[in-house]
Amino acid sequence: MIELITTIVVTSLLTATLTSVFFLVLFKKVIAPKLDEKVEELKVIGTTIDQQVSKGVASGVKKAIKDLPAATVKETGRTVAELGVGLVEGGLTSFFGDKRR
């Protein structure tokens, strides 16, 4: 009986070990090099796409600004300035306290 249990345990351990070694070798020799190759391809593609998107965005922003009427640009500038003043005033008020009180 003990011999049977020992045989089953040893067989299970050997099977698990050999299967693990097989898949480790398969991964290191076949799968990993292909994955590394694909990653490098994706890096090159990503760099190319990043440059194209940057150029497209820059040209789109330039075109949009050129197409804006002067009154809109002036009004937008005024709105941004008012927003900045409001933020600074709010920050200073919270720091020094409200003068109006």
N, CA, C and O atoms as a DFTB+ gen file, in Angstrom:
404 C
 N C O
     1  1       0.812      -1.196       0.000
     2  2       0.000       0.000       0.000
     3  2       0.858       1.264       0.000
     4  3       0.580       2.209      -0.739
     5  1       1.883       1.276       0.817
     6  2       2.764       2.444       0.893
     7  2       3.511       2.615      -0.427
     8  3       3.756       3.738      -0.868
     9  1       3.872       1.493      -1.054
    10  2       4.562       1.568      -2.349
    11  2       3.659       2.197      -3.406
    12  3       4.127       2.968      -4.244
    13  1       2.392       1.876      -3.370
    14  2       1.441       2.433      -4.320
    15  2       1.302       3.943      -4.127
    16  3       1.315       4.699      -5.098
    17  1       1.170       4.378      -2.884
    18  2       1.050       5.811      -2.585
    19  2       2.332       6.540      -2.986
    20  3       2.278       7.629      -3.558
    21  1       3.478       5.938      -2.687
    22  2       4.766       6.530      -3.056
    23  2       4.876       6.658      -4.564
    24  3       5.328       7.688      -5.063
    25  1       4.475       5.636      -5.293
    26  2       4.519       5.669      -6.756
    27  2       3.612       6.765      -7.299
    28  3       3.997       7.477      -8.226
    29  1       2.445       6.908      -6.750
    30  2       1.501       7.940      -7.206
    31  2       2.064       9.331      -6.931
    32  3       2.002      10.203      -7.798
    33  1       2.611       9.548      -5.743
    34  2       3.162      10.858      -5.374
    35  2       4.371      11.189      -6.242
    36  3       4.477      12.312      -6.736
    37  1       5.275      10.248      -6.436
    38  2       6.465      10.491      -7.251
    39  2       6.065      10.768      -8.698
    40  3       6.612      11.666      -9.338
    41  1       5.122      10.005      -9.204
    42  2       4.651      10.217     -10.575
    43  2       4.017      11.603     -10.719
    44  3       4.247      12.288     -11.715
    45  1       3.239      12.009      -9.750
    46  2       2.605      13.333      -9.797
    47  2       3.650      14.437      -9.770
    48  3       3.566      15.396     -10.536
    49  1       4.623      14.305      -8.900
    50  2       5.677      15.317      -8.804
    51  2       6.503      15.391     -10.091
    52  3       6.817      16.480     -10.572
    53  1       6.844      14.246     -10.634
    54  2       7.614      14.226     -11.884
    55  2       6.807      14.830     -13.036
    56  3       7.346      15.583     -13.848
    57  1       5.541      14.506     -13.103
    58  2       4.688      15.050     -14.160
    59  2       4.590      16.566     -14.041
    60  3       4.729      17.282     -15.033
    61  1       4.352      17.046     -12.841
    62  2       4.250      18.488     -12.629
    63  2       5.568      19.184     -12.960
    64  3       5.569      20.241     -13.590
    65  1       6.678      18.605     -12.543
    66  2       7.991      19.192     -12.798
    67  2       8.300      19.220     -14.292
    68  3       8.714      20.249     -14.825
    69  1       8.098      18.092     -14.962
    70  2       8.387      18.035     -16.393
    71  2       7.479      18.972     -17.191
    72  3       7.933      19.606     -18.144
    73  1       6.224      19.063     -16.817
    74  2       5.301      19.973     -17.506
    75  2       5.727      21.421     -17.301
    76  3       5.712      22.209     -18.247
    77  1       6.105      21.777     -16.083
    78  2       6.562      23.142     -15.794
    79  2       7.830      23.473     -16.577
    80  3       7.940      24.558     -17.146
    81  1       8.776      22.555     -16.610
    82  2      10.017      22.777     -17.350
    83  2       9.720      22.916     -18.843
    84  3      10.298      23.776     -19.507
    85  1       8.838      22.092     -19.372
    86  2       8.482      22.166     -20.788
    87  2       7.907      23.532     -21.137
    88  3       8.319      24.147     -22.121
    89  1       6.954      24.012     -20.336
    90  2       6.335      25.300     -20.643
    91  2       7.293      26.464     -20.407
    92  3       7.202      27.478     -21.099
    93  1       8.207      26.342     -19.449
    94  2       9.205      27.380     -19.236
    95  2      10.142      27.483     -20.438
    96  3      10.438      28.581     -20.910
    97  1      10.602      26.347     -20.922
    98  2      11.479      26.346     -22.103
    99  2      10.720      26.859     -23.322
   100  3      11.259      27.644     -24.101
   101  1       9.494      26.428     -23.489
   102  2       8.676      26.901     -24.603
   103  2       8.525      28.421     -24.552
   104  3       8.664      29.097     -25.572
   105  1       8.242      28.951     -23.377
   106  2       8.067      30.390     -23.238
   107  2       9.366      31.133     -23.545
   108  3       9.364      32.105     -24.300
   109  1      10.472      30.676     -22.962
   110  2      11.749      31.383     -23.132
   111  2      12.271      31.297     -24.564
   112  3      12.854      32.261     -25.061
   113  1      12.074      30.168     -25.233
   114  2      12.657      29.973     -26.564
   115  2      11.741      30.415     -27.703
   116  3      12.233      30.824     -28.755
   117  1      10.435      30.344     -27.521
   118  2       9.521      30.618     -28.625
   119  2       8.676      31.870     -28.382
   120  3       8.657      32.784     -29.207
   121  1       7.996      31.902     -27.273
   122  2       7.004      32.958     -27.042
   123  2       7.658      34.290     -26.700
   124  3       7.286      35.315     -27.272
   125  1       8.623      34.305     -25.783
   126  2       9.243      35.558     -25.345
   127  2       9.907      36.324     -26.495
   128  3       9.712      37.536     -26.594
   129  1      10.685      35.666     -27.373
   130  2      11.279      36.426     -28.478
   131  2      10.231      37.056     -29.408
   132  3      10.414      38.177     -29.883
   133  1       9.147      36.340     -29.662
   134  2       8.089      36.896     -30.514
   135  2       7.412      38.075     -29.830
   136  3       7.101      39.075     -30.477
   137  1       7.183      37.964     -28.533
   138  2       6.580      39.071     -27.796
   139  2       7.496      40.299     -27.799
   140  3       7.029      41.425     -27.969
   141  1       8.794      40.078     -27.612
   142  2       9.741      41.197     -27.639
   143  2       9.738      41.885     -29.003
   144  3       9.804      43.111     -29.092
   145  1       9.661      41.081     -30.059
   146  2       9.619      41.629     -31.421
   147  2       8.363      42.480     -31.624
   148  3       8.431      43.571     -32.190
   149  1       7.235      41.981     -31.165
   150  2       5.969      42.722     -31.301
   151  2       5.995      44.012     -30.485
   152  3       5.485      45.040     -30.931
   153  1       6.584      43.961     -29.296
   154  2       6.677      45.161     -28.460
   155  2       7.515      46.229     -29.157
   156  3       7.155      47.406     -29.141
   157  1       8.615      45.834     -29.759
   158  2       9.453      46.795     -30.477
   159  2       8.698      47.398     -31.663
   160  3       8.804      48.597     -31.920
   161  1       7.941      46.574     -32.381
   162  2       7.141      47.090     -33.496
   163  2       6.122      48.113     -32.996
   164  3       5.930      49.164     -33.609
   165  1       5.482      47.797     -31.891
   166  2       4.484      48.711     -31.334
   167  2       5.119      50.017     -30.848
   168  3       4.509      51.080     -30.957
   169  1       6.332      49.939     -30.317
   170  2       7.023      51.164     -29.895
   171  2       7.294      52.069     -31.086
   172  3       7.099      53.282     -31.006
   173  1       7.741      51.484     -32.186
   174  2       8.022      52.270     -33.391
   175  2       6.729      52.879     -33.931
   176  3       6.695      54.055     -34.294
   177  1       5.683      52.086     -33.982
   178  2       4.387      52.577     -34.466
   179  2       3.875      53.682     -33.539
   180  3       3.359      54.698     -34.006
   181  1       4.018      53.481     -32.228
   182  2       3.570      54.484     -31.262
   183  2       4.290      55.798     -31.423
   184  3       3.673      56.859     -31.330
   185  1       5.596      55.746     -31.663
   186  2       6.373      56.970     -31.868
   187  2       5.901      57.689     -33.120
   188  3       5.741      58.910     -33.115
   189  1       5.679      56.949     -34.180
   190  2       5.216      57.550     -35.433
   191  2       3.839      58.188     -35.251
   192  3       3.608      59.315     -35.690
   193  1       2.947      57.477     -34.615
   194  2       1.597      58.004     -34.399
   195  2       1.646      59.236     -33.495
   196  3       0.933      60.211     -33.731
   197  1       2.483      59.190     -32.465
   198  2       2.608      60.324     -31.547
   199  2       3.065      61.576     -32.293
   200  3       2.537      62.663     -32.059
   201  1       4.028      61.430     -33.175
   202  2       4.514      62.576     -33.953
   203  2       3.426      63.092     -34.888
   204  3       3.251      64.302     -35.028
   205  1       2.705      62.191     -35.521
   206  2       1.646      62.615     -36.436
   207  2       0.522      63.323     -35.688
   208  3      -0.009      64.325     -36.168
   209  1       0.159      62.812     -34.523
   210  2      -0.905      63.436     -33.742
   211  2      -0.463      64.820     -33.265
   212  3      -1.241      65.773     -33.311
   213  1       0.780      64.929     -32.809
   214  2       1.297      66.226     -32.353
   215  2       1.267      67.252     -33.471
   216  3       0.856      68.393     -33.261
   217  1       1.699      66.851     -34.658
   218  2       1.679      67.764     -35.800
   219  2       0.247      68.150     -36.153
   220  3      -0.037      69.314     -36.435
   221  1      -0.648      67.174     -36.137
   222  2      -2.041      67.442     -36.473
   223  2      -2.695      68.381     -35.476
   224  3      -3.440      69.282     -35.862
   225  1      -2.424      68.175     -34.212
   226  2      -3.006      69.047     -33.184
   227  2      -2.447      70.456     -33.319
   228  3      -3.194      71.432     -33.252
   229  1      -1.142      70.566     -33.507
   230  2      -0.530      71.888     -33.631
   231  2      -1.100      72.639     -34.837
   232  3      -1.427      73.822     -34.738
   233  1      -1.215      71.954     -35.961
   234  2      -1.759      72.635     -37.142
   235  2      -3.240      72.960     -36.957
   236  3      -3.706      73.996     -37.431
   237  1      -3.982      72.093     -36.277
   238  2      -5.394      72.356     -36.013
   239  2      -5.593      73.557     -35.106
   240  3      -6.489      74.370     -35.333
   241  1      -4.761      73.673     -34.082
   242  2      -4.861      74.822     -33.180
   243  2      -4.505      76.106     -33.914
   244  3      -5.180      77.123     -33.758
   245  1      -3.448      76.061     -34.712
   246  2      -3.054      77.251     -35.480
   247  2      -4.176      77.673     -36.424
   248  3      -4.498      78.857     -36.529
   249  1      -4.763      76.705     -37.103
   250  2      -5.843      77.007     -38.040
   251  2      -7.054      77.574     -37.307
   252  3      -7.679      78.524     -37.778
   253  1      -7.386      76.994     -36.158
   254  2      -8.536      77.467     -35.392
   255  2      -8.324      78.895     -34.910
   256  3      -9.252      79.704     -34.934
   257  1      -7.119      79.204     -34.477
   258  2      -6.835      80.565     -34.016
   259  2      -6.880      81.550     -35.175
   260  3      -7.369      82.669     -35.020
   261  1      -6.375      81.143     -36.333
   262  2      -6.420      82.022     -37.507
   263  2      -7.855      82.299     -37.938
   264  3      -8.174      83.402     -38.383
   265  1      -8.713      81.302     -37.807
   266  2     -10.093      81.431     -38.261
   267  2     -10.988      82.198     -37.288
   268  3     -12.098      82.592     -37.647
   269  1     -10.510      82.411     -36.057
   270  2     -11.332      83.130     -35.080
   271  2     -11.418      84.620     -35.436
   272  3     -10.422      85.219     -35.841
   273  1     -12.567      85.194     -35.291
   274  2     -12.676      86.640     -35.484
   275  2     -11.937      87.380     -34.368
   276  3     -11.792      86.860     -33.262
   277  1     -11.477      88.583     -34.663
   278  2     -10.703      89.362     -33.697
   279  2     -11.520      89.654     -32.444
   280  3     -10.968      89.647     -31.344
   281  1     -12.813      89.907     -32.581
   282  2     -13.656      90.213     -31.420
   283  2     -13.735      89.019     -30.476
   284  3     -13.738      89.189     -29.257
   285  1     -13.799      87.828     -31.027
   286  2     -13.867      86.629     -30.193
   287  2     -12.575      86.445     -29.418
   288  3     -12.599      86.106     -28.234
   289  1     -11.450      86.666     -30.079
   290  2     -10.154      86.528     -29.410
   291  2     -10.044      87.551     -28.290
   292  3      -9.578      87.231     -27.197
   293  1     -10.473      88.786     -28.559
   294  2     -10.419      89.840     -27.550
   295  2     -11.303      89.475     -26.359
   296  3     -10.884      89.608     -25.209
   297  1     -12.525      89.015     -26.632
   298  2     -13.463      88.653     -25.569
   299  2     -12.944      87.451     -24.774
   300  3     -13.074      87.411     -23.551
   301  1     -12.368      86.489     -25.458
   302  2     -11.817      85.319     -24.782
   303  2     -10.650      85.722     -23.895
   304  3     -10.520      85.240     -22.769
   305  1      -9.812      86.597     -24.399
   306  2      -8.701      87.096     -23.587
   307  2      -9.198      87.801     -22.342
   308  3      -8.642      87.622     -21.259
   309  1     -10.229      88.594     -22.490
   310  2     -10.808      89.299     -21.344
   311  2     -11.370      88.286     -20.343
   312  3     -11.185      88.446     -19.136
   313  1     -12.045      87.257     -20.826
   314  2     -12.630      86.241     -19.941
   315  2     -11.539      85.503     -19.179
   316  3     -11.680      85.245     -17.983
   317  1     -10.470      85.167     -19.852
   318  2      -9.362      84.469     -19.195
   319  2      -8.733      85.365     -18.137
   320  3      -8.405      84.902     -17.044
   321  1      -8.562      86.651     -18.456
   322  2      -7.985      87.583     -17.490
   323  2      -8.884      87.715     -16.266
   324  3      -8.395      87.723     -15.136
   325  1     -10.197      87.819     -16.482
   326  2     -11.132      87.925     -15.361
   327  2     -11.109      86.670     -14.502
   328  3     -11.194      86.752     -13.277
   329  1     -10.994      85.514     -15.139
   330  2     -10.911      84.261     -14.399
   331  2      -9.654      84.229     -13.541
   332  3      -9.695      83.820     -12.381
   333  1      -8.541      84.662     -14.115
   334  2      -7.285      84.693     -13.362
   335  2      -7.365      85.634     -12.177
   336  3      -6.905      85.302     -11.084
   337  1      -7.948      86.812     -12.384
   338  2      -8.107      87.778     -11.296
   339  2      -8.988      87.184     -10.201
   340  3      -8.694      87.324      -9.014
   341  1     -10.066      86.525     -10.605
   342  2     -10.957      85.909      -9.624
   343  2     -10.253      84.839      -8.810
   344  3     -10.460      84.746      -7.600
   345  1      -9.432      84.036      -9.450
   346  2      -8.700      82.989      -8.737
   347  2      -7.708      83.584      -7.752
   348  3      -7.612      83.135      -6.610
   349  1      -6.970      84.594      -8.196
   350  2      -5.991      85.225      -7.314
   351  2      -6.707      85.893      -6.146
   352  3      -6.291      85.755      -4.996
   353  1      -7.783      86.616      -6.442
   354  2      -8.538      87.291      -5.389
   355  2      -9.085      86.283      -4.387
   356  3      -9.011      86.503      -3.178
   357  1      -9.638      85.169      -4.890
   358  2     -10.164      84.138      -3.998
   359  2      -9.075      83.539      -3.130
   360  3      -9.295      83.284      -1.946
   361  1      -7.904      83.311      -3.705
   362  2      -6.790      82.756      -2.934
   363  2      -6.306      83.716      -1.875
   364  3      -6.044      83.317      -0.741
   365  1      -6.186      84.996      -2.241
   366  2      -5.731      85.995      -1.273
   367  2      -6.767      86.224      -0.182
   368  3      -6.422      86.412       0.984
   369  1      -8.045      86.206      -0.571
   370  2      -9.110      86.395       0.415
   371  2      -9.094      85.267       1.440
   372  3      -9.255      85.509       2.636
   373  1      -8.902      84.050       0.980
   374  2      -8.878      82.931       1.921
   375  2      -7.631      82.983       2.801
   376  3      -7.636      82.462       3.916
   377  1      -6.572      83.605       2.306
   378  2      -5.343      83.685       3.073
   379  2      -5.376      84.848       4.079
   380  3      -5.038      84.670       5.249
   381  1      -5.784      86.034       3.615
   382  2      -5.784      87.225       4.465
   383  2      -7.121      87.510       5.131
   384  3      -7.172      88.261       6.106
   385  1      -8.173      86.945       4.641
   386  2      -9.503      87.227       5.162
   387  2     -10.202      88.220       4.257
   388  3      -9.572      88.898       3.446
   389  1     -11.503      88.294       4.407
   390  2     -12.313      89.151       3.550
   391  2     -12.302      90.587       4.100
   392  3     -12.622      90.792       5.271
   393  1     -11.937      91.588       3.274
   394  2     -11.915      92.994       3.684
   395  2     -13.309      93.562       3.906
   396  3     -13.498      94.481       4.703
   397  1     -14.264      93.014       3.205
   398  2     -15.613      93.548       3.233
   399  2     -16.293      93.362       4.581
   400  3     -17.285      94.042       4.844
   401  1     -15.837      92.524       5.404
   402  2     -16.505      92.268       6.688
   403  2     -16.247      93.342       7.695
   404  3     -16.742      93.265       8.819
